[in-house]
């Protein structure tokens, strides 16, 4: 009977592990499936199309280039691989500059024909037209059908403006740099502080002191992130603004400090547990050979606990990178490439949280936010794999 119960428990645990793995894989597949339809989506707004004159050799225009054309920062087709011809940005309602509105009647049935005449007569034109008014099969008019979002424009773009017309801007580079900038500085602050506290609790603190401090530190991990955000907004933001004479206190540095505070309980708890797992025999052998207490700590205890310490740092980085509310409240939410630590930034989690509720389901903006989720997943995966490799290398050295 006992063996039967053990077999049943074993099977239940195996099924539970398999189901957990399957669920995780399905979540990852769903994330990438929803996101990567973005690169089959048109560059311009849904329901619109771009038209050029038939003699124009240009077949594809990136979203950044379209925005610059309509903002008159690009004025000649030669700048984007076309003829040496001045670009004429054109929207469909500009046709009324050429024809009287009364000519079209109530249903604008003649509008496609008139738009075709304007485009065919202007070699340098770039027309932004609703699909219902497209001058199809009109001589002298070329419709840029294959104008889809390019991965280079997405991953190397420097502007994130989903509401831009005629082409939304989905440049993710400022968001990636903002996320890494805030998270790495947070870890640089939290790691030495966390290690110091972990060493004190594990090797130096008296029993009563440790019994008070450790539960208090673990309690900090349970505080909701929005509370940390309020603390940062009310206390730290004005302090940073006044101390560094800034126009605003919502900066990457402010976010880094709050995230470092949030990561400290995780780093301290995991690192301290790893250090306390060092066998007592190893400590005594080190002391018996004449090593001091401090030499034993950094020559024996820390190398032995290197794997657990690496795990602590990785968990801390994961907490910092994936944090949403604090990044949303105290970093300034400016989707620009940060030039200094005291510049406002916007992180990937904050962008997803702020915009997902406003993005139409299945639309280009919705897909772009899912791609941001994929990017965040890959960043975390790379950090985890790197930490695992470092941990194994340290463990092999110790052997």
C-alpha positions as CSV (number, residue, x, y, z in Angstrom):
1,X,0.0,0.0,0.0
2,X,2.8,2.4,0.9
3,X,4.6,1.8,-2.4
4,X,1.3,2.4,-4.3
5,X,0.8,5.8,-2.5
6,X,4.4,6.8,-3.3
7,X,3.9,5.8,-7.0
8,X,0.7,7.9,-7.1
9,X,2.4,10.9,-5.5
10,X,5.3,10.5,-7.9
11,X,3.0,10.5,-10.9
12,X,1.1,13.5,-9.6
13,X,4.3,15.5,-9.1
14,X,5.5,14.5,-12.6
15,X,2.2,15.6,-14.2
16,X,2.3,18.8,-12.2
17,X,5.8,19.5,-13.5
18,X,4.8,18.7,-17.1
19,X,1.7,20.9,-16.9
20,X,3.7,23.8,-15.5
21,X,6.2,23.5,-18.3
22,X,3.5,23.3,-20.9
23,X,1.7,26.4,-19.5
24,X,4.9,28.4,-19.5
25,X,5.6,27.4,-23.1
26,X,2.1,28.3,-24.2
27,X,2.4,31.7,-22.6
28,X,5.7,32.3,-24.4
29,X,4.2,31.1,-27.7
30,X,1.2,33.3,-27.2
31,X,3.4,36.3,-26.5
32,X,5.5,35.9,-29.6
33,X,2.5,35.0,-31.8
34,X,0.6,38.2,-30.8
35,X,3.6,40.4,-31.2
36,X,5.4,39.3,-34.4
37,X,2.4,40.0,-36.6
38,X,3.5,43.6,-36.3
39,X,6.1,43.1,-39.1
40,X,3.3,42.2,-41.5
41,X,1.4,45.3,-40.7
42,X,1.4,48.4,-42.9
43,X,3.6,51.3,-41.9
44,X,0.7,53.9,-42.1
45,X,-2.6,54.1,-40.3
46,X,-5.1,51.3,-40.9
47,X,-7.6,52.2,-43.7
48,X,-5.1,54.5,-45.5
49,X,-2.6,54.0,-48.3
50,X,0.4,55.9,-49.8
51,X,0.5,56.7,-53.5
52,X,3.3,58.1,-55.7
53,X,3.7,59.0,-59.3
54,X,4.3,56.1,-61.6
55,X,7.8,57.4,-62.6
56,X,8.9,57.3,-59.0
57,X,11.3,54.3,-58.4
58,X,10.8,54.2,-54.6
59,X,9.0,51.1,-53.5
60,X,9.3,51.3,-49.7
61,X,9.4,54.2,-47.3
62,X,10.0,53.6,-43.6
63,X,7.8,55.1,-40.9
64,X,10.6,57.4,-39.7
65,X,11.1,58.7,-43.2
66,X,7.3,59.3,-43.7
67,X,7.2,61.3,-40.6
68,X,10.2,63.4,-41.6
69,X,8.6,64.0,-45.1
70,X,5.4,65.3,-43.7
71,X,7.2,67.4,-41.1
72,X,9.4,68.7,-44.0
73,X,12.6,67.4,-42.6
74,X,13.2,65.4,-45.8
75,X,12.4,67.5,-48.9
76,X,14.0,65.6,-51.8
77,X,13.4,62.1,-53.1
78,X,17.1,61.6,-53.6
79,X,17.5,61.5,-49.7
80,X,15.6,58.2,-49.6
81,X,16.9,56.6,-52.8
82,X,14.6,58.3,-55.4
83,X,15.0,60.8,-58.2
84,X,16.4,64.3,-57.7
85,X,12.9,65.7,-57.3
86,X,11.3,67.8,-54.6
87,X,8.9,65.9,-52.4
88,X,5.3,67.2,-52.4
89,X,3.5,65.8,-49.3
90,X,-0.2,65.5,-50.0
91,X,-3.3,64.5,-48.1
92,X,-6.6,63.6,-49.8
93,X,-8.4,66.8,-48.6
94,X,-5.7,68.9,-50.3
95,X,-7.4,68.0,-53.6
96,X,-9.8,70.9,-52.9
97,X,-7.0,73.3,-53.6
98,X,-7.1,72.0,-57.2
99,X,-10.9,71.5,-57.6
100,X,-13.9,73.1,-56.1
101,X,-15.8,71.1,-53.5
102,X,-19.1,71.6,-55.3
103,X,-17.7,69.5,-58.2
104,X,-17.9,66.2,-56.3
105,X,-21.6,66.1,-55.3
106,X,-22.8,64.7,-52.0
107,X,-21.0,61.3,-52.2
108,X,-17.7,62.4,-53.5
109,X,-17.9,59.8,-56.3
110,X,-15.5,61.8,-58.5
111,X,-12.9,62.1,-55.7
112,X,-10.8,59.0,-56.7
113,X,-10.7,60.2,-60.3
114,X,-9.6,63.8,-59.2
115,X,-7.0,62.4,-56.8
116,X,-5.6,60.3,-59.7
117,X,-5.3,63.3,-61.9
118,X,-3.4,65.2,-59.2
119,X,-1.0,62.3,-58.5
120,X,-0.4,61.5,-62.2
121,X,0.4,65.2,-62.8
122,X,3.0,65.5,-60.0
123,X,6.2,63.5,-60.3
124,X,7.3,64.4,-56.8
125,X,4.1,63.7,-54.9
126,X,3.6,61.5,-51.9
127,X,-0.2,61.1,-51.3
128,X,-1.8,59.9,-48.1
129,X,-5.3,58.7,-49.0
130,X,-8.1,56.7,-47.4
131,X,-8.5,53.3,-49.1
132,X,-12.1,54.1,-50.1
133,X,-10.8,57.0,-52.3
134,X,-7.8,55.2,-53.8
135,X,-7.4,55.9,-57.5
136,X,-7.0,52.2,-58.5
137,X,-6.0,51.2,-62.0
138,X,-5.3,54.8,-62.9
139,X,-2.5,55.5,-65.3
140,X,0.3,57.4,-63.8
141,X,-0.5,56.3,-60.2
142,X,1.5,53.8,-58.2
143,X,0.2,52.5,-54.8
144,X,2.8,51.4,-52.3
145,X,1.1,48.2,-51.3
146,X,4.2,46.4,-49.7
147,X,4.9,49.2,-47.3
148,X,5.1,47.2,-44.1
149,X,6.9,47.9,-40.8
150,X,10.5,47.0,-41.0
151,X,12.3,45.3,-38.0
152,X,15.2,47.8,-38.4
153,X,12.7,50.7,-38.0
154,X,11.3,49.1,-34.9
155,X,14.4,48.0,-33.0
156,X,16.7,50.8,-34.1
157,X,14.1,53.6,-34.2
158,X,14.5,56.5,-31.8
159,X,10.9,57.7,-31.5
160,X,8.0,56.1,-29.8
161,X,4.9,58.0,-30.9
162,X,2.0,55.5,-31.5
163,X,-0.5,58.4,-32.3
164,X,1.7,60.0,-35.0
165,X,0.0,60.5,-38.4
166,X,0.3,59.5,-41.2
167,X,2.8,56.8,-39.8
168,X,2.8,55.8,-36.2
169,X,6.4,55.7,-34.8
170,X,7.3,52.5,-33.0
171,X,11.0,53.0,-32.3
172,X,11.8,50.8,-29.3
173,X,15.5,51.9,-28.8
174,X,14.7,54.6,-26.2
175,X,12.6,52.2,-24.2
176,X,15.2,49.5,-24.2
177,X,18.0,51.9,-23.2
178,X,15.7,53.5,-20.5
179,X,14.9,50.0,-19.0
180,X,18.6,48.9,-19.0
181,X,19.8,52.3,-17.7
182,X,17.5,52.3,-14.8
183,X,17.8,48.6,-13.9
184,X,21.6,48.4,-14.1
185,X,22.1,51.5,-12.0
186,X,19.7,50.1,-9.5
187,X,21.6,46.8,-9.3
188,X,24.9,48.7,-9.0
189,X,23.4,50.4,-5.9
190,X,21.7,47.4,-4.4
191,X,24.3,44.7,-4.9
192,X,27.1,46.1,-2.6
193,X,24.6,47.2,0.0
194,X,22.7,43.9,-0.1
195,X,26.0,41.9,0.1
196,X,27.1,44.0,3.1
197,X,23.9,43.3,5.0
198,X,23.9,39.6,4.0
199,X,27.5,39.2,5.3
200,X,26.6,41.0,8.5
201,X,23.5,38.8,9.1
202,X,25.3,35.6,8.2
203,X,28.7,36.0,9.8
204,X,28.7,38.9,12.3
205,X,25.3,39.6,13.8
206,X,24.4,38.2,17.2
207,X,21.5,35.8,17.5
208,X,19.0,38.3,18.9
209,X,20.0,41.0,16.4
210,X,19.6,38.6,13.5
211,X,16.3,37.3,14.7
212,X,14.9,40.9,14.6
213,X,16.6,42.2,11.4
214,X,15.9,39.3,9.1
215,X,12.1,39.2,9.5
216,X,12.1,43.0,9.2
217,X,14.0,42.8,5.9
218,X,11.8,40.0,4.6
219,X,8.8,42.1,5.5
220,X,10.0,44.9,3.1
221,X,9.7,42.5,0.2
222,X,5.9,42.3,0.9
223,X,5.3,46.0,0.6
224,X,3.3,46.8,-2.6
225,X,5.3,48.5,-5.3
226,X,2.8,51.4,-5.5
227,X,3.7,52.3,-1.9
228,X,7.3,52.5,-2.9
229,X,6.1,54.7,-5.8
230,X,4.3,57.0,-3.6
231,X,7.3,57.3,-1.3
232,X,9.5,58.1,-4.3
233,X,7.0,60.6,-5.7
234,X,6.5,62.5,-2.4
235,X,9.9,62.2,-0.7
236,X,12.6,61.3,-3.2
237,X,11.5,63.3,-6.3
238,X,11.6,66.7,-4.5
239,X,14.8,65.8,-2.8
240,X,16.6,64.9,-6.1
241,X,15.2,68.0,-7.8
242,X,16.4,70.3,-5.0
243,X,19.8,68.6,-4.4
244,X,20.9,68.5,-8.1
245,X,19.1,71.8,-9.1
246,X,17.0,70.0,-11.8
247,X,13.9,71.3,-13.5
248,X,12.1,68.1,-12.6
249,X,12.9,65.3,-10.1
250,X,11.4,62.4,-12.1
251,X,14.6,61.0,-13.5
252,X,16.4,57.8,-14.2
253,X,18.4,58.2,-11.0
254,X,15.2,58.6,-8.9
255,X,13.8,55.4,-10.4
256,X,17.1,53.6,-9.9
257,X,17.2,54.5,-6.2
258,X,13.7,53.3,-5.5
259,X,14.2,50.1,-7.5
260,X,17.4,49.5,-5.6
261,X,15.5,49.7,-2.3
262,X,12.9,47.3,-3.7
263,X,15.6,44.8,-4.8
264,X,17.5,44.9,-1.5
265,X,15.2,42.4,0.5
266,X,15.5,39.8,-2.3
267,X,19.3,40.1,-2.6
268,X,19.9,40.1,1.2
269,X,17.6,37.1,1.9
270,X,18.9,34.9,-0.9
271,X,22.6,35.8,-0.4
272,X,22.4,35.4,3.4
273,X,20.8,31.9,3.1
274,X,23.5,30.9,0.6
275,X,26.3,32.0,3.0
276,X,24.8,30.3,6.0
277,X,24.7,27.0,4.0
278,X,28.5,27.0,4.0
279,X,29.5,23.9,6.1
280,X,30.8,24.6,9.5
281,X,33.8,22.3,8.9
282,X,35.0,24.6,6.1
283,X,34.9,27.6,8.4
284,X,36.7,25.8,11.2
285,X,39.4,24.4,8.9
286,X,40.1,27.9,7.6
287,X,40.4,29.3,11.1
288,X,42.5,26.4,12.2
289,X,45.0,27.1,9.4
290,X,45.5,30.6,10.8
291,X,43.1,32.6,8.7
292,X,41.3,35.6,10.4
293,X,37.5,35.8,10.5
294,X,37.4,38.3,7.6
295,X,39.8,36.1,5.5
296,X,37.5,33.2,6.1
297,X,34.5,35.2,4.9
298,X,36.0,36.4,1.6
299,X,38.3,33.4,0.9
300,X,35.9,30.5,2.0
301,X,32.3,31.6,2.6
302,X,31.8,33.9,-0.4
303,X,33.4,31.5,-3.0
304,X,31.4,28.6,-1.6
305,X,28.2,30.6,-1.7
306,X,28.9,32.2,-5.2
307,X,26.1,30.3,-6.9
308,X,23.5,31.5,-4.4
309,X,24.9,35.0,-4.5
310,X,24.6,35.0,-8.3
311,X,21.0,33.8,-8.0
312,X,20.3,36.7,-5.5
313,X,21.7,39.3,-8.0
314,X,19.7,37.8,-10.9
315,X,16.5,37.9,-8.8
316,X,17.3,41.5,-7.9
317,X,17.8,42.4,-11.6
318,X,14.6,40.6,-12.5
319,X,12.7,42.6,-9.9
320,X,14.2,45.9,-11.2
321,X,13.7,45.2,-14.9
322,X,10.1,43.9,-14.6
323,X,8.9,46.6,-12.2
324,X,6.0,48.7,-13.5
325,X,4.4,51.0,-11.0
326,X,7.6,52.6,-9.7
327,X,8.9,53.2,-13.2
328,X,5.6,54.6,-14.2
329,X,5.5,57.1,-11.2
330,X,9.0,58.4,-10.8
331,X,11.1,58.1,-14.0
332,X,9.4,60.9,-16.0
333,X,7.9,58.7,-18.7
334,X,9.7,60.4,-21.5
335,X,10.4,58.1,-24.4
336,X,13.7,59.6,-25.3
337,X,17.3,58.2,-25.4
338,X,18.8,59.1,-22.0
339,X,21.9,61.3,-22.2
340,X,22.6,61.5,-18.4
341,X,21.4,59.7,-15.3
342,X,19.3,62.8,-14.4
343,X,17.3,62.7,-17.6
344,X,13.6,61.5,-17.6
345,X,13.2,58.1,-19.2
346,X,10.5,55.5,-20.0
347,X,10.9,51.8,-19.4
348,X,9.3,48.9,-21.3
349,X,7.0,47.7,-18.4
350,X,5.8,51.3,-17.8
351,X,5.0,51.7,-21.5
352,X,3.0,48.4,-21.7
353,X,1.1,49.3,-18.5
354,X,0.3,52.9,-19.6
355,X,-0.8,52.1,-23.2
356,X,-2.2,48.6,-23.4
357,X,-5.6,49.7,-22.2
358,X,-5.8,52.3,-25.0
359,X,-4.5,50.1,-27.8
360,X,-7.3,48.6,-30.1
361,X,-7.3,44.8,-29.7
362,X,-5.4,43.3,-32.6
363,X,-4.2,46.6,-34.0
364,X,-0.7,47.7,-34.8
365,X,-0.2,49.5,-31.5
366,X,-1.5,46.4,-29.6
367,X,1.0,44.2,-31.5
368,X,3.8,46.6,-30.9
369,X,3.2,46.4,-27.1
370,X,3.3,42.6,-27.3
371,X,6.7,42.8,-29.1
372,X,7.9,45.0,-26.2
373,X,6.9,42.1,-23.9
374,X,8.9,39.7,-26.1
375,X,11.9,42.1,-25.8
376,X,11.6,42.2,-22.1
377,X,11.3,38.4,-21.9
378,X,14.5,38.1,-24.0
379,X,16.4,40.6,-21.9
380,X,15.5,38.7,-18.7
381,X,16.4,35.4,-20.4
382,X,19.8,36.6,-21.5
383,X,20.6,37.9,-18.0
384,X,19.5,34.6,-16.4
385,X,21.6,32.5,-18.8
386,X,24.6,34.8,-18.2
387,X,24.3,34.5,-14.5
388,X,24.0,30.7,-14.7
389,X,27.1,30.5,-16.8
390,X,29.0,32.7,-14.3
391,X,27.8,30.7,-11.4
392,X,28.9,27.4,-13.0
393,X,32.3,28.8,-13.8
394,X,32.8,30.0,-10.2
395,X,31.6,26.6,-8.9
396,X,34.1,24.8,-11.2
397,X,36.9,27.1,-10.0
398,X,36.0,26.3,-6.4
399,X,36.3,22.6,-7.1
